């Protein structure tokens, strides 16, 4: 990887503040109603931001939670605008458990095409959360397993977005037909 990418720094306004961590908005899910579980996930989201702030200069950090055992997988550290959640996805393979993956975006933007593709492709990932370094929260939830033809259709949608044939809102609208729910908090 080129040296300039590894040493990429963030602008001060992109860095996570203590206030953002402490005042992170409450979460709401379509697929989870148990308040204790929601509170646990909220705490883990705060932990992602805290780890990014303290150990990765506010750059991207990802963590996963096993939603059956509540085991938290070790964090993955990466660059300013990229985190390889594939490492976490590989740890999910071969299990019968549902996982939630969360990571921060220094730009505070919603899901990237890579995020959505990883979510669609990972059979055991049922929830994906993006936490903006400014405290914004974006959530994707699978309300059911995706069929093989739906995965292919979702990939085509992402390719159309990459080629600028469609916009982000159209992507979200099209993948919602496959039982994927988008929310922004």
C-alpha positions, -999 to +999 in steps of 0.1 A: +000+000+000+014+034-009+030+053+021+009+084+016-023+064+021-010+047+053+000+081+067-032+099+056-044+122+083-078+137+090-088+173+093-096+184+129-134+186+120-133+149+111-119+138+144-141+121+170-148+142+201-156+130+236-189+148+233-198+127+202-191+095+221-210+105+253-240+119+235-244+093+207-281+092+199-302+062+210-305+034+184-337+020+169-341-012+149-369-028+130-356-063+138-346-059+175-371-048+201-354-059+234-342-027+251-313-045+269-300-057+236-304-023+220-286-007+250-258-033+246-254-025+209-254+013+217-226+008+241-206-012+215-212+017+190-198+041+216-168+017+220-161+017+183-159+055+183-138+055+215-113+029+200-111+049+168-105+081+187-080+068+211-062+041+192-065+050+155-065+088+152-102+088+145-097+067+114-119+037+105-124+009+130-148-020+127-161-045+152-187-073+151-211-086+177-225-122+176-262-115+182-268-149+197-239-151+222-231-113+224-195-121+220-177-091+206-150-098+180-117-080+181-116-046+163-102-042+129-081-010+124-076+006+090-072+039+071-089+072+071-115+062+046-114+024+044-117-005+067-116-041+057-146-057+073-138-088+053-116-100+082-147-099+104-169-115+078-144-144+075-148-150+112-185-154+107-182-180+081-192-215+091-213-204+120-250-205+124-251-172+142-263-138+132-238-109+134-239-072+136-210-052+121-204-016+130-177+008+118-171+045+117-168+069+088-146+099+094-165+117+066-197+110+085-212+098+052-236+069+049-228+035+034-202+031+007-208+007-022-182-016-006-202-015+027-234-024+010-218-052-011-202-068+020-236-066+038-255-082+009-229-109+003-223-119+040-250-144+048-246-142+085-244-104+087-279-093+097-272-057+106-246-031+095-241+002+113-221+031+101-212+057+127-202+091+115-174+107+134-198+136+139-224+112+156-245+105+126-258+069+125-269+048+095-283+013+098-290-015+073-310-045+085-319-078+067-355-087+076-350-121+059-323-141+041-316-129+006-323-152-023-294-159-048-311-139-076-317-110-051-279-109-043-272-107-080-297-079-085-283-060-056-248-063-071-261-050-104-277-021-085-243-013-069-225-015-102-251+010-117-243+033-088-206+030-093-210+039-129-232+069-119-263+055-136-283+058-104-279+078-072-276+066-035-313+070-028-322+048-057-298+021-044-315+022-010-349+020-026-339-009-049-323-030-022-353-025+001-372-048-023-350-076-010-360-071+027-332-047+035-343-019+057-324+014+058-326+039+087-308+071+096-307+084+131 
